[in-house]
């Protein structure tokens, strides 16, 4: 699986970007928010999420880790596909969507094209506990701490899953650990999570 693609920005539109990496042009589907951040750049580094379907292998590119993380959370919600998640992240910034989830603001989420009341409620319900630990940090304005906390959180979770612990249970405990210890390192998060018991 690709983690990121770095190279010359050959073409950029609000829907996709083509990145020339070693003479190969990678087409990545992007959000409007990512487009606004890369459109004037010559060289780019886009974080990647790969979606494999029977009829296609799709690459989604994100300028920030927080946007990729939110995309992954959204597609984890029952009934939300990659296309809908991309529309949501084109309609709202990560901060706006995070605030809507934290505040359980159904009307805000419903304003996104194609999102009805039931879907909006499902998103808010399923993501409420998942976004809160990093959302509250990023919304205080300390984006460096938020980004670091996010990265550490994901690395710790990934390590726990590789160690054989169930992802769903690990996510819940890691979220609580990060919320209580926002500056914790990857190692500290893993140790505290194991101490809590999964």
C-alpha positions in Angstrom: 0.0 0.0 0.0 1.2 3.5 -0.8 1.8 5.9 2.0 2.7 9.0 0.0 3.7 10.1 -3.5 6.2 12.9 -3.9 7.1 14.6 -7.2 6.4 17.3 -9.8 2.8 18.5 -9.9 2.0 17.9 -13.5 -1.7 18.8 -13.4 -4.2 19.9 -10.7 -7.9 20.4 -10.7 -10.4 20.6 -7.8 -11.2 16.9 -8.4 -7.8 15.3 -9.2 -4.0 15.8 -9.4 -1.4 14.2 -11.5 2.0 13.8 -9.8 5.0 12.9 -11.9 7.2 10.6 -9.8 10.2 9.1 -11.6 8.6 9.5 -15.0 5.3 7.9 -14.0 2.2 10.0 -13.7 0.1 9.1 -10.7 -3.5 10.3 -10.8 -4.9 11.0 -7.4 -8.4 12.0 -6.6 -8.3 14.9 -4.2 -10.6 17.2 -2.2 -11.2 20.9 -2.9 -9.3 21.7 0.3 -6.2 19.8 -0.8 -6.4 21.5 -4.3 -6.4 24.9 -2.7 -3.2 24.0 -0.8 -1.3 22.5 -3.8 -2.5 24.4 -6.9 0.4 26.8 -6.9 3.1 24.4 -6.0 5.7 22.9 -8.3 6.6 19.9 -6.2 4.2 18.2 -3.9 4.0 15.4 -1.4 0.5 13.9 -1.2 -0.4 11.4 1.5 -2.2 8.5 -0.1 -5.1 6.2 0.6 -5.6 3.4 -1.9 -9.1 1.9 -2.6 -9.1 -1.4 -4.5 -12.3 -2.3 -6.3 -13.2 -5.0 -8.8 -13.2 -2.5 -11.6 -10.5 0.0 -10.5 -7.6 0.8 -8.2 -8.1 4.3 -7.0 -5.6 6.6 -5.2 -6.9 9.4 -3.0 -4.4 12.2 -2.2 -4.3 14.5 0.8 -2.1 17.4 1.7 -2.4 16.9 5.4 -2.4 13.9 7.7 -5.5 15.2 9.5 -7.5 15.2 6.3 -6.4 11.6 5.4 -7.3 10.5 8.9 -10.8 12.1 8.7 -11.3 10.4 5.3 -10.5 7.0 6.8 -12.8 7.6 9.7 -15.6 8.6 7.3 -15.3 5.6 5.0 -15.3 3.4 8.1 -18.9 4.5 8.7 -21.5 2.1 7.4 -22.9 3.5 4.1 -20.2 6.1 3.5 -18.0 5.3 0.4 -14.9 7.0 -0.7 -16.8 9.3 -3.1 -19.1 10.6 -0.4 -16.2 11.0 2.0 -14.4 13.1 -0.6 -17.4 15.3 -1.2 -17.7 15.9 2.6 -14.1 16.9 2.8 -14.5 19.2 -0.2 -17.5 20.8 1.4 -16.1 21.2 4.9 -12.6 21.6 6.3 -11.4 19.0 8.7 -11.8 21.5 11.5 -15.4 22.3 10.5 -16.4 18.7 10.2 -14.6 17.8 13.5 -16.5 20.6 15.2 -19.8 19.4 13.8 -19.1 15.9 15.1 -18.0 17.1 18.5 -21.1 19.4 18.8 -23.3 16.7 17.2 -24.5 19.3 14.7 -26.7 17.3 12.4 -27.8 20.3 10.3 -24.2 21.3 9.5 -23.4 17.8 8.2 -26.8 17.6 6.3 -25.7 20.7 4.3 -23.3 18.5 2.4 -24.7 17.3 -0.9 -26.1 13.8 -0.8 -26.2 13.5 3.0 -29.6 13.0 4.5 -30.7 13.2 8.1 -30.3 9.5 8.9 -26.8 9.4 7.3 -25.7 12.6 9.1 -26.9 11.2 12.4 -25.1 7.9 11.8 -21.8 9.8 11.0 -22.1 11.9 14.2 -22.9 8.9 16.3 -20.2 6.6 15.0 -17.4 9.2 14.9 -18.2 11.1 18.1 -15.8 9.1 20.3 -13.2 8.6 17.5 -12.6 12.3 16.6 -12.9 13.8 20.1 -9.4 13.1 21.3 -7.6 14.8 18.4 -10.4 17.2 17.6 -10.3 19.1 20.8 -6.6 19.6 20.5 -6.7 20.9 16.9 -9.5 23.2 17.7 -7.5 24.9 20.5 -5.2 26.2 17.9 -2.2 24.1 18.9 -2.0 22.4 15.5 1.6 21.1 16.0 0.5 19.2 19.1 -2.6 18.0 17.3 -0.6 16.7 14.3 2.0 15.1 16.5 -0.8 13.5 18.7 -2.6 12.3 15.6 0.5 10.7 14.2 1.5 9.1 17.5 -2.0 7.8 18.0 -2.1 6.2 14.5 1.3 4.6 14.9 0.4 3.2 18.3 -2.9 1.8 17.0 -1.1 0.3 14.0 1.5 -1.3 16.3 -1.2 -2.8 18.6 -3.1 -4.2 15.6 0.1 -5.8 14.3 0.7 -7.2 17.7 -2.6 -9.1 17.3 -5.0 -6.9 19.4 -8.5 -6.3 17.9 -8.6 -2.9 16.1 -12.0 -1.7 17.4 -11.2 -2.4 21.0 -7.7 -0.9 20.6 -9.1 2.3 19.0 -11.4 2.9 22.0 -8.6 2.5 24.6 -6.0 4.5 22.5 -8.5 7.3 22.1 -9.0 7.6 25.9 -5.2 7.4 26.5 -4.5 10.2 24.0 -7.3 12.3 25.4 -5.8 12.1 28.9 -2.2 12.3 27.7 -2.1 14.5 24.5 1.7 14.8 24.5 2.4 11.1 24.9 4.9 9.4 22.6 4.0 6.3 20.6 5.7 4.1 23.1 3.9 5.8 26.0 0.5 5.4 24.3 1.1 1.7 23.7 2.3 1.1 27.3 -0.7 3.0 28.8 -3.1 1.2 26.4 -1.8 -2.2 27.5 -2.0 -1.1 31.1 -5.7 -0.2 30.7 -6.3 -3.6 29.1 -7.8 -4.2 25.7 
